[in-house]
């Protein structure tokens, strides 16, 4: 197993479905809250020998897109299928989405569309190349690679990777991810904090190994490196938010880790971007996400509904 594959495994939460049951129920309720199918007409229904009543006929094409769906541990797909006729799951990991629906009846699977795609423009393959290039350069330089050179090189690699990042919401439309007016409801919960998290984790893991093995305990000063990643988040999050707002016809649901004292990278940019947009009719609620009970990790999730 390569270094990148090993790092990816660290992001897998094996007990997530059971651990997140309460949170999943609460999130699902907020998604379907106040989402009503339009009445397109009425039909007569016989209620007795000589009596009838008029029953409303509802629009049958209500749609929802869930961004960063993954294995859907934080959404109740079965419950959502009772309210939406078409469900689209969007994630960079097709395998996880396939596992999310493998247990469902075929009649429901037919209404679920799986779309593989990156909201940033940076793919898993790009991240793997980023990781491999860092390791190759370190190996190439050998003992001549200093902590200072390493930090400069990281920023150089981030700049190369940033060229793949979307610069306008139209690119998310062109990629087939968020078409304008494409869905009645679009959900983006727990996603923004993950947009660049793999890059940060790759850098932290490699830096820790090099500090002990090559730099004789002297850790590189990577503050400028993580400032650069913060800047990448600050550029891409408003683009994604704009695309979501244009894509959703009835409701957009954003959910982010909220921490006033120690803002979560990516999540913070999303929260602030939405709060500073003029003209948005937005309601907010807080949920507790018991993310990792074994390690006592939980998040205060701010759910912003537009």
C-alpha positions in Angstrom: 0.0 0.0 0.0 1.4 3.4 -1.0 1.7 6.4 1.3 -1.3 8.2 -0.2 -3.6 5.1 0.2 -2.4 4.7 3.8 -3.3 8.3 4.5 -6.7 7.9 2.9 -7.6 5.1 5.3 -7.2 7.5 8.2 -10.3 9.4 6.9 -12.5 6.3 7.2 -14.7 6.1 10.2 -15.6 2.4 10.6 -18.4 2.8 13.1 -19.8 6.0 11.6 -23.2 4.6 10.7 -24.0 3.5 14.3 -22.2 6.4 16.0 -24.0 9.0 14.0 -27.6 7.6 14.2 -29.0 10.5 16.3 -27.2 13.2 14.2 -28.3 11.5 11.0 -31.9 11.6 12.1 -31.7 15.3 13.0 -29.9 16.2 9.7 -32.5 14.4 7.6 -35.4 16.1 9.4 -33.9 19.5 8.7 -33.4 18.7 5.0 -37.0 17.7 4.5 -38.4 20.5 6.7 -40.8 22.8 4.8 -40.1 21.0 1.5 -43.5 20.5 0.0 -44.5 19.2 -3.4 -46.5 21.5 -5.5 -50.1 20.7 -6.1 -50.6 20.4 -9.9 -54.3 19.4 -9.9 -57.0 17.4 -8.2 -58.6 14.0 -8.9 -61.9 12.6 -7.7 -61.8 9.7 -5.2 -64.8 7.6 -4.4 -65.4 7.6 -0.7 -68.9 6.0 -0.6 -71.6 4.6 -2.8 -72.7 8.0 -4.1 -70.1 10.3 -2.6 -66.7 11.4 -3.9 -64.0 13.8 -2.7 -61.3 15.7 -4.5 -57.7 14.5 -3.7 -54.7 16.8 -4.6 -52.3 15.5 -7.2 -48.7 16.5 -6.5 -45.7 17.1 -8.8 -43.7 13.9 -9.1 -40.3 15.1 -9.9 -38.9 16.6 -6.7 -35.2 16.3 -6.8 -32.3 16.6 -4.3 -28.5 16.6 -4.7 -26.3 15.7 -1.8 -22.7 17.0 -2.1 -19.9 15.0 -0.6 -22.3 12.2 0.0 -19.7 9.5 0.5 -21.2 6.4 2.3 -24.2 8.5 3.4 -23.6 7.9 7.1 -25.0 11.3 7.9 -28.1 11.1 5.8 -31.1 8.7 5.9 -31.5 7.8 2.2 -34.6 5.7 2.9 -36.3 8.6 4.5 -35.2 11.1 1.8 -36.6 8.7 -0.8 -40.1 9.2 0.7 -39.9 12.9 -0.1 -37.9 13.1 -3.3 -38.4 11.4 -6.5 -34.9 11.9 -7.8 -31.8 11.7 -5.6 -28.3 12.6 -6.9 -25.3 11.7 -4.8 -22.1 13.6 -5.7 -18.6 12.7 -4.4 -15.0 12.1 -5.4 -15.3 8.5 -4.1 -17.6 6.4 -6.3 -16.9 3.3 -4.4 -18.3 4.8 -1.1 -21.5 5.9 -2.8 -22.0 2.5 -4.4 -21.7 1.0 -0.9 -24.2 3.5 0.4 -27.0 2.2 -1.9 -26.1 -1.5 -2.3 -28.6 -2.5 0.4 -31.5 -0.6 -1.0 -34.4 -2.2 -3.0 -33.9 -2.0 -6.7 -37.0 0.2 -7.1 -35.3 2.9 -5.0 -31.9 2.4 -6.6 -33.4 3.3 -9.9 -34.2 6.8 -8.6 -30.7 7.5 -7.3 -28.0 8.8 -9.5 -24.3 8.6 -8.6 -22.0 11.3 -9.9 -18.3 11.2 -9.4 -16.8 14.7 -9.3 -14.7 17.2 -7.3 -16.2 20.5 -6.1 -12.8 22.1 -6.2 -11.5 20.8 -9.5 -8.7 18.9 -7.7 -9.3 15.2 -8.0 -8.1 12.3 -5.8 -5.6 11.5 -8.6 -4.3 15.1 -8.3 -3.9 14.7 -4.6 -2.0 11.4 -5.0 0.3 13.0 -7.5 0.9 15.8 -5.0 1.9 13.3 -2.4 4.1 11.2 -4.7 5.9 14.3 -6.0 6.7 15.5 -2.5 8.1 12.0 -1.6 10.1 11.8 -4.9 11.6 15.3 -4.4 12.7 14.4 -0.8 14.2 11.2 -2.0 16.0 13.0 -4.9 17.5 15.7 -2.6 18.4 13.3 0.2 20.4 14.8 3.0 20.6 18.1 1.1 16.9 18.7 1.7 16.7 21.1 4.6 13.6 22.1 6.6 13.7 25.5 4.9 13.9 24.0 1.4 11.1 21.6 2.2 8.7 24.4 3.2 9.5 26.4 0.0 9.0 23.3 -2.1 5.6 22.6 -0.5 4.4 26.0 -1.5 5.7 25.5 -5.0 3.7 22.2 -5.2 0.6 23.8 -3.8 0.8 26.6 -6.5 1.0 23.9 -9.2 -2.0 22.1 -7.7 -4.0 25.4 -7.4 -3.9 25.8 -11.2 -6.4 22.8 -11.4 -8.8 24.5 -9.0 -12.0 26.1 -10.3 -12.0 29.8 -10.6 -15.7 30.4 -11.4 -19.0 28.7 -10.6 -19.7 28.2 -14.3 -17.0 25.5 -14.3 -19.1 23.5 -11.8 -21.9 23.8 -14.3 -19.7 22.7 -17.1 -18.5 19.7 -15.1 -22.1 18.5 -14.8 -22.1 18.8 -11.0 -24.3 21.8 -10.2 -26.4 22.8 -13.2 -28.3 26.1 -12.8 -31.8 25.3 -11.5 -30.8 21.6 -11.6 -32.4 20.5 -8.3 -35.1 21.5 -5.9 -32.9 21.0 -2.9 -29.1 21.0 -2.7 -27.3 19.8 0.5 -23.7 20.6 1.4 -23.1 19.4 5.0 -19.7 18.7 6.5 -18.1 19.2 3.1 -16.2 22.5 3.2 -13.9 21.4 6.1 -12.8 18.5 3.9 -12.1 20.4 0.7 -8.3 20.8 1.4 -8.0 18.6 4.5 -6.3 15.8 2.6 -3.6 18.2 1.5 -3.0 19.4 5.1 -2.9 15.8 6.3 -0.4 14.7 3.7 1.8 17.6 4.6 1.6 16.9 8.3 2.3 13.2 7.9 5.3 13.7 5.6 6.6 16.6 7.8 6.4 14.5 11.0 8.3 11.6 9.3 11.0 13.9 7.9 11.5 15.7 11.2 12.4 12.5 12.9 14.3 10.8 10.2 16.0 13.5 8.1 15.9 16.8 9.9 17.3 15.5 13.2 14.3 16.7 15.2 14.1 20.2 13.7 10.6 20.6 12.4 10.1 22.8 9.3 8.2 26.1 9.8 5.2 25.4 7.7 3.1 28.4 8.8 3.3 29.9 5.3 2.3 26.6 3.8 -0.9 26.4 5.8 -1.6 30.0 5.2 -1.5 29.2 1.5 -4.0 26.4 1.9 -6.2 28.8 3.9 -6.1 31.1 0.9 -7.1 28.2 -1.4 -10.1 27.6 0.7 -11.0 31.3 0.8 -11.0 31.3 -3.0 -12.9 28.1 -3.7 -15.6 28.2 -1.0 -17.5 31.3 -2.3 -17.4 29.8 -5.8 -19.0 26.6 -4.6 -21.6 28.5 -2.5 -22.6 30.6 -5.5 -23.0 27.5 -7.7 -25.1 25.8 -5.0 -27.4 28.9 -4.6 -27.9 29.0 -8.4 -28.5 25.3 -8.6 -31.2 25.0 -5.9 -34.7 26.0 -6.9 -36.3 25.7 -3.5 -33.8 25.2 -0.7 -30.1 25.0 -0.1 -28.8 23.4 3.1 -25.3 24.2 4.3 -23.7 22.6 7.4 -20.4 23.4 8.9 -18.3 22.8 12.1 -18.8 25.9 14.2 -16.1 27.0 16.7 -15.8 30.7 17.6 -12.4 30.2 19.4 -10.7 27.8 17.0 -12.4 28.2 13.6 -12.3 25.0 11.4 -10.5 25.6 8.1 -12.9 25.6 5.2 -16.0 25.5 7.4 -15.2 29.0 8.7 -15.0 30.4 5.2 -18.4 28.9 4.3 -20.1 30.2 7.3 -18.8 33.8 6.9 -19.4 33.8 3.1 -23.1 33.0 3.6 -23.5 35.5 6.5 -22.1 38.3 4.4 -24.1 37.7 1.3 -26.8 40.3 0.9 -30.4 39.4 0.2 -30.3 35.8 1.5 -33.3 34.7 3.4 -31.5 32.3 5.8 -32.4 30.4 9.0 -29.9 28.7 11.3 -29.9 25.8 13.7 -27.2 24.1 15.7 -26.8 20.3 15.9 -24.3 18.2 18.0 -22.4 15.8 15.8 -20.9 13.0 18.0 -18.2 12.5 15.4 -15.9 10.0 17.2 -17.3 8.9 20.6 -14.2 6.7 21.3 -12.0 9.8 21.2 -14.6 12.2 22.6 -14.6 14.2 19.4 -17.9 16.1 18.8 -18.7 19.2 16.7 -21.2 21.9 17.0 -22.7 21.9 13.5 -24.2 25.2 12.3 -26.9 24.4 9.7 -27.7 27.3 7.5 -30.8 27.0 5.3 -31.4 29.3 2.4 
